Structures are given as structure tokens and as C-alpha cells.
């Protein structure tokens, strides 16, 4: 077990998007304009594959043309264009020749006065005079040093590219930093409304805790809202403190009590008082029908709803019980956090299908109470969301006719895969890290994304009644069995594409996977997708029979449409087969995104008599397990919460959001047991949690079925796990009775 101090250091954030009073954490960074995107590279200062030549001429008419003609014929070059009577020419190079090689070749040619690259030029970028702006790496990353001793420095360009967004004309002036025409309603704990860097942008708000018009803090612990407001819309270029993503847009401060009732009052206030964007940097595990319906009301009113994805270090596509980020309402934009190296931050919740995009959220410098600033940095998706809210406000300001779908589509189409190929934010979100300049400069067109599919629901029972919760999957595995990919299996993946923006024709998609030997069918035609429309395609896959252990299979969907539209979307499917009487050993915690493993155990038939399913884990670190019939458990876990239960600290935020899920005994080691009497025919899903996030931890997992054919009074004897595994062997393949999704309390097809 790591020491408490090491665990605290490794756990870079405790500023969560939670339905708990927010807590601050410390963290830092900076940004240069991104390299020219037309060049297809992030590094070359010139366009590859071409150069500019000036010819030597005698001044005679046609001399330049003659020199150019013979030169191109000699070296296999082709012309793109010429100027000044043919004396200057832009030449295209053969595929086998690079720019330095071509220049070396032409420099010795007597017909050439000089040859040089077609150097890139970029527009001037507007950067404010706020003294702390150089530390705001999320807005301008120049590779600043990490605030934490020994932490890695930033990657230049791994930022929101706001300098080019704020400067629309390339003059170096901030002519697109906001005109004060859009209001961002920020729902949070409290706000220092007279903060020198916020006051000029504040509009009247409300306190739904004390029921008055003053949403200011009542204690020093209520600093979250002030920090969020600064990230979204601190006044820029005023020679003071920091700049927000939108310098001059309006902030509506709404203090609420971190419950759904006061939140609904805040929603209604924002709707009635002209808010066009709502920022919700909070969340919790309870699915609320009133909350999701109210967000739909906001959608109908034309209000974009930006929310933090959460800080649970889990994949929201799989089983994340995190709301409002996981509500399937068109105006919801959940935002993950990136770090200063352009990867998804270690604490951030993510989801290649569920989470549309990411924004900087680690070591953020912003406004703080008492007129101060978080100069040591602050962490959490709580600060990624307001960055996106600020950019969304700029879009609504400069495109006033844009609908909610238009704004969301611009944000998604402006996502960048990331500067570091080893840490692509697009592999963990639908589109990647937001590029503000692209969002504001894009021409309208299609915006195609994978649409999660509702596969059923379950009834969550409270003391006061029952709530029906829908269950979604990123894609549906059609295999006539357990709905999971298994060794040697032929299956079909049902994928739904949704178009968020302009109509698309000739839509086609090609699927590939990162597992050697896994075969996917070719391309699938989706036809025409109208704005707001969706279509479903089916892709055949063949899983290698030799595939074993647990893994997340990463699939890539390359999408094209008429008119040159191209997009790449990704999703992941879990693979892990657990057989009766066999022990599997697996490593967990490899890398930043490997803290939850879900295996599936099938019982295709059961012998007569009393049966018992026993699932056991073992491990040297703190491993927990959840078990649920028919569907994976819906969970929300605050990993490695910094508490000491032996000293009376409250139990960490730890929630399994299903009525029939069972969990281990929550021992502080990895030895846990879940016992299910009278199990049903069907699939049991076993989720293993690396609770203390020990890197590279190893655990074992075993499922045993125990049976008593006759009762003790009848002289019967027990059938052990090995014999029962043999009895079940005939049916332990991919078959699963059709009733698996139709039982009371389970997901329903």
C-alpha cells in the first residue's frame, strides 16, 4: 500500500464535479498558436511538397518561360503557379523528393537564381496584458514549467488556441473576445461578485440557499463558483490578474444548495432572465427524472448546457453513474480535462462516445476569493467546463442565429486530436481538445458523431418509490448471446450515427480495431443524414479464438461524406471472459485509464437443486468488486479518496446505482467475496476496481458454482465446483437465453 502522502501526491485532484461542497486542489501551465493546419504537420515552418524558385533571365521576352520549361523537364517538377512574368514560380515536388533535397538539387542549376521553401505565415494573435496570463497554460501553452516539483513541463500548443480566436482579422487586436451580448449562467456554490476581475461582467443573480439576491459566499470554503466564473469570463486585457475564455461576456451568478430542487430553481431563473449558456461544474450519481426533464426544457428554450464530465477516472461510456454529464439530451455538452501535455488528465472522467470534447483542467490559474487568484493552480473538470462555456458564448455572440445544435456542432468539429500522438485526447472523447479559433472560423457543414443506443432500463428503488433509469451502450453487440465479444465469436456491431449540423449525403464509414487478428467488415453506407437525423449501420466482426484475459478493444470509425467531409470517431468495448472453476490473473492500473475492469461470467444452464455462485478476488492492494446480473453495475467511485476510516472519517463517495448489484466487503486489501444464492441462468458481470490506483497492480479473480442436488434430509451430497464446471461446460459458450434482458429489475430490451 502506498503511503498516505504518496497517495495524496499521485491523486492530482480532489476538486470534483460532485454533488458535495467543492474542495480545492493545487496544480499549473501556458500556449503558442498552433502550427499551420493546412500543412498537415505540427512542426515544419513551410509547406511540404513544394518550393518557390526565382529564375535567372537575360531580360529577353520569354526567357523566364524557356528556363522554367527546361528546368522542370530536367528534374521532374510541375508548376502550380507563376508570377512576375514567369520569373517566380511555385513548383510541386515528386513524391520521392523532400524540400531540403530539392533546394540542394536546384541550387547548383545555372538557370536558378535561388530556390527556397514556401514558408508559412500565420495571423497575428491577440494576447491580453493581464499579468498572470503567462501562467494560464490552458489559454496559451508555451511549455511553461510544471507547478509541482518534478512534474513535466507543458507541450507548446496544447491549449485552446484562443489567441487566434480573439483576433479575427489577424491585426493583433482582440476584435473577437466578446461584445457582452451573451450571458453565461453559472450555477455553483457562491460568487465574489465584486471581485476586481469579475465585477464588470456580472449581471444580477440569485442565492437559492438563503433565498435572496446576494449569491456571495457565507464562508471561506465557498470559492468554487468564483474560480469557475474566472475561467469562463474574467475580464481580459485590463492589466489585472487573469483573462477568461471570453473577456466581455456576461456572468449570471446563481448560488444553489448542491441538490436538485435548488438547481431546478436556478435553471428556471436562468431561462427567464436571458441566459444562453449554462455552466454546471458539478455532478452526482443519482439519476433524477426532474433534472433531466428540466434540462430538456432548457434545450427547448435554446440554452446550451455545459457540464463537467467528473473526476472519477472512469469511462462514462461503460457504466458511469454520473449526472448531469450522462444525460442524453441534445443540449448537454460534457467536458473532460486535458493536462499540459495534451493528454486526458489522470483524474478526469472521459468517454469516446458520451463525452464530446475536452479542455484544459489541470493546474488552472483563475480568480479566487478576497480578490485573489489561484496562482498555484487548481484542478478538475470543473474548470474545463467553463473554458468551453466561454468559447460557446463567443460563438453565440458572433453567430447570433446559431441554434444549440449549431453551437454544439462547432465545438465538436473544432476538436483536435492532440499534439502528442501517444496521448490523443480524441481517443478518450468524441472529438478531442477544443480549438477555439477553429470553432469560430469553421464553415458550416455536417457534424457526424456516434449516438449512444438505449438498450434497456432498470428500476431503482428508493424508500419513497421507484425510478426507472435508462441504460445506454456506445454500440450494440449483436451475437445472440451475452452482448459481449468473446473468443472465436462472429458478431455484428450495431452503430448509430447522428448528424448534429448541416445535411450530409453519401455518408460512408469504415471500421477498424487495435487487436491483431480481429477482422472487421469493409465499409458501410449510411446514405443521407439530414440535420438532426440518424441512421444505423451494422458491421461484421470476427474475434480471434486465441484472445484472452481482460482488455478494452479500441475501435476506430473513419467517416466520410460528399463534399470532402471527413471525421474519425472512436469507441471501446470490454473483453473479458470468466469461466467457472478457473482463476484468472490480470494486471490493472497500467497507464492513466485502466482502473476499472468488467468481466462476464455465463451460466447458460443450471443443474437441479440448490445453487450458489461465489466470486472472489485477491490482490495485494485495495481491490474492490461489484457483481450484477444481466448488465454491468452502474457505478460512481471516488478513487483513492483521502480518508482514514479507522479515525472516523466519513466513507468516501462510493455509489453503485442499481438495485440488484452486490459488492464485496470493502476490505482494505484485495481479498473480496460476493456470494449469490440461487443464481439465474444468464450473464453475471463482475467489475474490478483498482480503488487505491496502485500502478501495475495484479489481482486474481475466480467464479465458482456450488450445487446440492438433494437436500440434506434426502441424503444428497454436494457437487463441487470442478464437477459443476464440467456439467455446465456444454452450455458455457456464447449461448444465453433470451430472457437475460427481460427479468424483473434488470435491463429490458
MIMARRO-275500 format. One record per residue (C-alpha): residue in one letter; y, x, z. Coordinates in steps of 0.5 Angstrom, whole numbers, plus 500, padded with zeros to 3 digits. Example, Ala and Ser with C-alpha at 12.3 -4.5 7.8 and 13.67 -1.06 7.14 Angstrom:
PT  type    Y    X    Z
PT     a  491  525  516
PT     s  498  527  514
! end
This chain:
PT  type    Y    X    Z
PT     x  500  500  500
PT     x  507  503  498
PT     x  512  504  504
PT     x  517  498  505
PT     x  523  503  503
PT     x  519  505  496
PT     x  517  497  495
PT     x  525  496  496
PT     x  527  501  491
PT     x  522  499  486
PT     x  524  492  486
PT     x  530  493  483
PT     x  533  486  484
PT     x  533  480  489
PT     x  539  477  486
PT     x  535  471  484
PT     x  535  465  480
PT     x  532  461  485
PT     x  534  454  489
PT     x  535  459  495
PT     x  542  461  497
PT     x  543  467  493
PT     x  543  474  495
PT     x  546  481  492
PT     x  542  487  490
PT     x  545  493  487
PT     x  545  497  481
PT     x  550  500  473
PT     x  552  501  465
PT     x  556  502  458
PT     x  556  501  450
PT     x  559  503  443
PT     x  559  499  437
PT     x  552  498  434
PT     x  551  502  428
PT     x  552  499  421
PT     x  546  494  420
PT     x  546  494  412
PT     x  544  501  412
PT     x  537  499  416
PT     x  538  504  421
PT     x  541  506  427
PT     x  542  513  426
PT     x  545  515  419
PT     x  552  515  418
PT     x  551  514  411
PT     x  547  509  406
PT     x  540  512  405
PT     x  538  512  398
PT     x  545  513  394
PT     x  551  518  394
PT     x  557  519  391
PT     x  559  524  385
PT     x  565  527  382
PT     x  564  530  375
PT     x  568  536  372
PT     x  571  534  366
PT     x  576  537  361
PT     x  580  532  360
PT     x  578  529  354
PT     x  576  522  353
PT     x  569  520  354
PT     x  568  527  357
PT     x  566  524  364
PT     x  561  519  361
PT     x  558  524  357
PT     x  557  528  363
PT     x  554  523  367
PT     x  549  521  362
PT     x  546  527  361
PT     x  546  529  369
PT     x  543  522  370
PT     x  537  523  365
PT     x  536  530  367
PT     x  535  528  375
PT     x  532  521  374
PT     x  538  518  377
PT     x  541  511  376
PT     x  548  508  376
PT     x  550  503  381
PT     x  558  503  379
PT     x  563  508  377
PT     x  571  508  378
PT     x  577  512  375
PT     x  575  512  368
PT     x  568  514  370
PT     x  570  521  374
PT     x  567  518  380
PT     x  560  514  380
PT     x  555  511  386
PT     x  548  513  384
PT     x  542  511  386
PT     x  536  516  388
PT     x  529  516  386
PT     x  524  514  392
PT     x  522  521  393
PT     x  529  524  394
PT     x  533  523  400
PT     x  540  524  401
PT     x  541  531  403
PT     x  536  533  398
PT     x  540  530  392
PT     x  546  533  394
PT     x  543  540  394
PT     x  540  539  388
PT     x  547  537  385
PT     x  551  542  388
PT     x  549  547  383
PT     x  550  543  377
PT     x  556  545  373
PT     x  557  538  371
PT     x  558  536  378
PT     x  565  538  382
PT     x  562  535  388
PT     x  556  530  391
PT     x  557  527  398
PT     x  553  521  402
PT     x  556  514  402
PT     x  559  515  409
PT     x  559  509  413
PT     x  566  506  416
PT     x  566  500  421
PT     x  571  496  423
PT     x  576  498  429
PT     x  573  495  435
PT     x  578  492  441
PT     x  576  494  448
PT     x  581  492  454
PT     x  585  496  458
PT     x  581  494  465
PT     x  580  500  469
PT     x  573  498  470
PT     x  571  496  463
PT     x  568  503  462
PT     x  563  502  467
PT     x  561  495  464
PT     x  555  497  460
PT     x  553  490  458
PT     x  559  490  454
PT     x  560  497  452
PT     x  554  502  453
PT     x  556  509  451
PT     x  550  512  455
PT     x  553  511  462
PT     x  549  514  468
PT     x  545  510  472
PT     x  548  508  479
PT     x  541  509  482
PT     x  540  516  483
PT     x  535  519  479
PT     x  535  513  474
PT     x  535  513  467
PT     x  542  513  463
PT     x  544  508  458
PT     x  542  508  451
PT     x  548  507  447
PT     x  549  501  443
PT     x  544  497  448
PT     x  550  492  449
PT     x  553  485  447
PT     x  557  489  441
PT     x  563  485  444
PT     x  568  490  441
PT     x  567  488  434
PT     x  566  480  436
PT     x  573  481  440
PT     x  576  484  434
PT     x  575  479  428
PT     x  580  483  423
PT     x  578  490  424
PT     x  585  491  426
PT     x  583  494  433
PT     x  587  488  436
PT     x  583  483  440
PT     x  584  477  436
PT     x  578  473  438
PT     x  577  474  445
PT     x  578  467  447
PT     x  584  462  446
PT     x  583  458  452
PT     x  580  452  448
PT     x  573  451  451
PT     x  571  450  459
PT     x  565  453  462
PT     x  563  449  468
PT     x  559  454  473
PT     x  555  451  478
PT     x  554  455  484
PT     x  555  457  491
PT     x  562  458  491
PT     x  568  461  488
PT     x  574  465  490
PT     x  579  461  485
PT     x  585  465  487
PT     x  581  472  485
PT     x  586  476  481
PT     x  582  477  475
PT     x  580  470  475
PT     x  585  465  477
PT     x  589  465  470
PT     x  583  462  467
PT     x  581  457  473
PT     x  581  449  472
PT     x  580  444  477
PT     x  573  444  480
PT     x  570  441  486
PT     x  566  442  492
PT     x  560  437  492
PT     x  557  440  499
PT     x  564  439  503
PT     x  566  433  498
PT     x  573  436  497
PT     x  577  439  491
PT     x  576  446  494
PT     x  570  450  492
PT     x  572  456  495
PT     x  567  460  500
PT     x  566  458  507
PT     x  562  464  509
PT     x  561  471  506
PT     x  554  470  503
PT     x  557  465  498
PT     x  559  471  493
PT     x  554  469  487
PT     x  559  464  484
PT     x  565  469  484
PT     x  560  474  481
PT     x  558  469  475
PT     x  564  467  474
PT     x  567  474  472
PT     x  561  476  468
PT     x  563  469  464
PT     x  570  469  463
PT     x  574  474  468
PT     x  581  475  464
PT     x  581  481  460
PT     x  586  487  458
PT     x  590  485  464
PT     x  590  492  467
PT     x  586  490  472
PT     x  579  490  474
PT     x  574  488  469
PT     x  573  484  463
PT     x  569  478  462
PT     x  565  476  455
PT     x  571  471  454
PT     x  577  473  456
PT     x  581  467  456
PT     x  576  461  456
PT     x  577  456  462
PT     x  572  456  468
PT     x  571  450  472
PT     x  568  452  479
PT     x  563  447  481
PT     x  560  448  488
PT     x  553  445  490
PT     x  548  445  495
PT     x  542  448  491
PT     x  539  441  491
PT     x  538  436  485
PT     x  542  431  488
PT     x  549  435  488
PT     x  547  438  482
PT     x  547  432  478
PT     x  554  430  481
PT     x  556  437  478
PT     x  553  435  472
PT     x  557  428  471
PT     x  563  432  474
PT     x  563  437  468
PT     x  561  431  463
PT     x  567  427  465
PT     x  572  433  465
PT     x  571  436  458
PT     x  566  442  460
PT     x  563  444  453
PT     x  558  449  456
PT     x  555  449  463
PT     x  552  455  466
PT     x  546  454  471
PT     x  545  461  474
PT     x  539  458  479
PT     x  532  455  479
PT     x  526  453  483
PT     x  519  451  482
PT     x  520  443  483
PT     x  519  439  476
PT     x  525  434  477
PT     x  525  428  472
PT     x  532  426  474
PT     x  534  433  473
PT     x  531  434  466
PT     x  534  427  464
PT     x  541  429  466
PT     x  540  435  462
PT     x  538  430  456
PT     x  545  426  458
PT     x  549  433  457
PT     x  545  434  451
PT     x  548  427  448
PT     x  555  429  450
PT     x  555  435  446
PT     x  554  440  452
PT     x  550  447  452
PT     x  546  448  458
PT     x  545  456  459
PT     x  541  458  465
PT     x  538  464  468
PT     x  530  465  466
PT     x  529  467  473
PT     x  527  474  477
PT     x  519  473  478
PT     x  517  478  473
PT     x  512  473  469
PT     x  511  470  462
PT     x  515  463  462
PT     x  510  461  456
PT     x  504  461  460
PT     x  504  458  467
PT     x  512  459  470
PT     x  514  453  474
PT     x  521  455  474
PT     x  526  450  472
PT     x  531  448  469
PT     x  529  454  465
PT     x  523  451  463
PT     x  525  444  461
PT     x  524  442  453
PT     x  531  439  452
PT     x  535  442  446
PT     x  541  444  449
PT     x  537  448  454
PT     x  538  456  453
PT     x  534  460  458
PT     x  536  467  458
PT     x  532  474  460
PT     x  535  480  463
PT     x  535  487  459
PT     x  536  493  462
PT     x  541  499  460
PT     x  535  502  455
PT     x  535  495  452
PT     x  528  493  454
PT     x  527  487  458
PT     x  529  488  466
PT     x  523  490  470
PT     x  524  483  475
PT     x  526  479  469
PT     x  522  472  467
PT     x  521  472  460
PT     x  517  468  454
PT     x  517  470  447
PT     x  517  462  445
PT     x  520  459  451
PT     x  526  464  453
PT     x  531  464  446
PT     x  534  471  448
PT     x  536  476  453
PT     x  543  479  455
PT     x  544  485  460
PT     x  543  483  467
PT     x  541  490  471
PT     x  547  494  475
PT     x  552  489  472
PT     x  560  490  474
PT     x  563  484  476
PT     x  568  480  480
PT     x  567  480  488
PT     x  570  476  494
PT     x  576  478  497
PT     x  579  480  490
PT     x  574  486  489
PT     x  568  488  484
PT     x  561  490  485
PT     x  562  497  483
PT     x  555  499  485
PT     x  552  494  480
PT     x  549  487  481
PT     x  542  485  478
PT     x  539  479  476
PT     x  538  474  470
PT     x  544  470  474
PT     x  548  475  470
PT     x  545  475  464
PT     x  546  467  463
PT     x  554  468  464
PT     x  555  473  459
PT     x  551  468  454
PT     x  555  462  456
PT     x  562  467  455
PT     x  559  468  448
PT     x  557  461  447
PT     x  565  459  449
PT     x  567  463  444
PT     x  563  460  438
PT     x  565  453  441
PT     x  573  456  441
PT     x  573  459  433
PT     x  568  454  431
PT     x  570  447  434
PT     x  566  443  429
PT     x  560  446  431
PT     x  554  442  435
PT     x  550  444  441
PT     x  544  446  435
PT     x  549  450  431
PT     x  551  454  437
PT     x  544  455  440
PT     x  542  457  433
PT     x  548  462  432
PT     x  546  465  439
PT     x  538  466  436
PT     x  540  468  429
PT     x  544  473  432
PT     x  539  476  437
PT     x  537  484  436
PT     x  530  487  437
PT     x  533  492  441
PT     x  535  500  439
PT     x  528  503  442
PT     x  522  501  438
PT     x  518  502  445
PT     x  522  497  449
PT     x  523  491  444
PT     x  527  485  447
PT     x  524  481  441
PT     x  517  482  444
PT     x  519  478  450
PT     x  524  473  448
PT     x  524  469  441
PT     x  530  473  438
PT     x  532  479  442
PT     x  538  481  446
PT     x  544  478  444
PT     x  549  481  439
PT     x  556  477  440
PT     x  559  480  433
PT     x  553  477  429
PT     x  553  470  433
PT     x  561  470  431
PT     x  560  472  424
PT     x  554  469  421
PT     x  554  465  415
PT     x  550  458  417
PT     x  543  458  415
PT     x  536  456  417
PT     x  534  458  424
PT     x  527  457  425
PT     x  523  458  432
PT     x  516  457  434
PT     x  516  450  438
PT     x  512  449  444
PT     x  507  444  444
PT     x  506  439  449
PT     x  498  439  451
PT     x  498  434  456
PT     x  500  433  463
PT     x  498  432  471
PT     x  500  428  477
PT     x  504  432  482
PT     x  503  428  488
PT     x  508  428  494
PT     x  509  424  500
PT     x  513  420  497
PT     x  510  418  491
PT     x  507  422  484
PT     x  511  425  479
PT     x  508  426  472
PT     x  509  433  470
PT     x  508  435  462
PT     x  504  441  460
PT     x  506  446  454
PT     x  503  451  451
PT     x  506  456  446
PT     x  501  455  441
PT     x  494  451  441
PT     x  488  454  440
PT     x  483  449  437
PT     x  476  451  438
PT     x  472  445  440
PT     x  471  449  447
PT     x  476  451  452
PT     x  482  452  448
PT     x  482  460  449
PT     x  480  465  445
PT     x  473  468  446
PT     x  469  474  444
PT     x  466  473  437
PT     x  469  466  436
PT     x  472  463  430
PT     x  478  458  432
PT     x  484  455  429
PT     x  491  456  432
PT     x  496  450  431
PT     x  503  453  431
PT     x  509  448  430
PT     x  516  451  427
PT     x  522  448  429
PT     x  529  448  425
PT     x  535  449  429
PT     x  540  449  424
PT     x  541  448  416
PT     x  535  445  412
PT     x  530  450  410
PT     x  526  450  403
PT     x  520  454  401
PT     x  518  456  408
PT     x  512  460  409
PT     x  509  464  415
PT     x  504  470  415
PT     x  500  471  422
PT     x  498  478  424
PT     x  495  481  431
PT     x  495  487  435
PT     x  488  487  436
PT     x  484  491  432
PT     x  478  487  428
PT     x  482  481  430
PT     x  482  477  423
PT     x  488  472  421
PT     x  488  468  415
PT     x  494  469  410
PT     x  500  465  409
PT     x  501  458  411
PT     x  506  454  407
PT     x  511  449  411
PT     x  514  446  406
PT     x  521  444  407
PT     x  524  443  414
PT     x  530  439  415
PT     x  536  441  420
PT     x  532  439  427
PT     x  526  438  423
PT     x  519  441  425
PT     x  512  442  421
PT     x  505  444  424
PT     x  501  450  421
PT     x  494  452  422
PT     x  492  459  422
PT     x  485  461  422
PT     x  483  467  427
PT     x  476  471  428
PT     x  476  474  434
PT     x  471  481  435
PT     x  465  480  438
PT     x  466  486  442
PT     x  473  484  445
PT     x  472  484  453
PT     x  476  485  459
PT     x  483  482  460
PT     x  489  482  455
PT     x  494  479  452
PT     x  494  479  445
PT     x  500  479  441
PT     x  501  475  435
PT     x  507  476  430
PT     x  509  471  425
PT     x  513  473  419
PT     x  517  467  417
PT     x  521  467  410
PT     x  525  461  406
PT     x  528  460  400
PT     x  535  464  399
PT     x  533  470  403
PT     x  532  468  410
PT     x  527  472  414
PT     x  525  472  421
PT     x  520  474  426
PT     x  517  470  432
PT     x  512  473  437
PT     x  507  469  442
PT     x  502  472  446
PT     x  495  469  448
PT     x  491  471  454
PT     x  484  473  453
PT     x  479  474  459
PT     x  472  471  460
PT     x  469  471  467
PT     x  461  470  467
PT     x  457  467  472
PT     x  454  473  477
PT     x  458  478  473
PT     x  463  483  476
PT     x  469  485  472
PT     x  473  491  474
PT     x  481  491  471
PT     x  487  495  472
PT     x  493  491  473
PT     x  501  493  473
PT     x  500  497  467
PT     x  508  497  465
PT     x  513  492  467
PT     x  510  486  464
PT     x  503  486  467
PT     x  503  483  474
PT     x  499  476  472
PT     x  492  476  469
PT     x  489  469  468
PT     x  481  469  466
PT     x  477  463  464
PT     x  470  461  467
PT     x  466  456  464
PT     x  461  451  466
PT     x  458  448  460
PT     x  452  444  464
PT     x  450  444  472
PT     x  443  443  475
PT     x  442  437  479
PT     x  443  438  487
PT     x  449  441  491
PT     x  453  446  487
PT     x  458  451  490
PT     x  463  455  486
PT     x  465  462  489
PT     x  470  466  486
PT     x  472  473  490
PT     x  477  478  488
PT     x  477  485  491
PT     x  482  491  491
PT     x  486  496  495
PT     x  493  493  494
PT     x  495  486  495
PT     x  492  482  490
PT     x  492  474  490
PT     x  488  469  486
PT     x  489  462  484
PT     x  484  457  481
PT     x  485  451  478
PT     x  480  446  473
PT     x  482  445  466
PT     x  489  448  466
PT     x  492  454  469
PT     x  495  453  475
PT     x  503  452  474
PT     x  506  458  479
PT     x  512  461  481
PT     x  512  467  485
PT     x  517  472  488
PT     x  513  478  487
PT     x  513  483  493
PT     x  518  479  497
PT     x  521  484  502
PT     x  519  480  508
PT     x  514  482  514
PT     x  510  476  516
PT     x  508  480  523
PT     x  515  480  525
PT     x  516  473  524
PT     x  520  473  517
PT     x  519  467  513
PT     x  514  466  508
PT     x  516  469  501
PT     x  518  464  496
PT     x  511  462  493
PT     x  509  456  490
PT     x  503  453  486
PT     x  505  447  482
PT     x  499  443  481
PT     x  495  438  486
PT     x  488  441  485
PT     x  490  448  485
PT     x  487  452  490
PT     x  489  459  492
PT     x  486  465  496
PT     x  487  466  504
PT     x  493  470  502
PT     x  491  477  506
PT     x  495  483  505
PT     x  489  486  502
PT     x  486  484  495
PT     x  480  481  498
PT     x  481  474  497
PT     x  476  468  496
PT     x  476  461  493
PT     x  470  456  494
PT     x  470  450  490
PT     x  464  445  493
PT     x  461  440  487
PT     x  465  443  481
PT     x  465  440  475
PT     x  463  441  468
PT     x  468  445  464
PT     x  473  451  465
PT     x  476  454  471
PT     x  482  458  470
PT     x  483  464  475
PT     x  490  467  476
PT     x  490  474  479
PT     x  497  476  482
PT     x  499  483  483
PT     x  503  481  489
PT     x  506  488  491
PT     x  507  490  484
PT     x  503  497  485
PT     x  503  500  479
PT     x  496  501  475
PT     x  492  498  481
PT     x  485  496  480
PT     x  481  490  482
PT     x  475  486  481
PT     x  473  479  480
PT     x  467  475  481
PT     x  465  468  480
PT     x  458  465  483
PT     x  455  459  482
PT     x  450  457  488
PT     x  446  451  488
PT     x  441  447  492
PT     x  436  443  488
PT     x  434  439  494
PT     x  437  437  501
PT     x  434  441  507
PT     x  431  435  509
PT     x  427  435  503
PT     x  424  442  504
PT     x  428  444  498
PT     x  431  451  497
PT     x  437  455  495
PT     x  437  457  488
PT     x  441  464  488
PT     x  447  466  483
PT     x  443  470  479
PT     x  438  464  477
PT     x  443  459  476
PT     x  447  464  471
PT     x  440  464  467
PT     x  440  456  468
PT     x  447  456  465
PT     x  446  461  460
PT     x  444  456  454
PT     x  451  453  455
PT     x  456  458  457
PT     x  458  460  450
PT     x  464  456  448
PT     x  462  449  448
PT     x  466  445  453
PT     x  465  437  454
PT     x  471  433  451
PT     x  472  430  458
PT     x  475  437  460
PT     x  483  435  459
PT     x  481  427  461
PT     x  480  427  468
PT     x  484  424  473
PT     x  489  429  476
PT     x  488  434  470
PT     x  492  435  464
PT     x  491  430  459
PT     x  490  431  451
! end
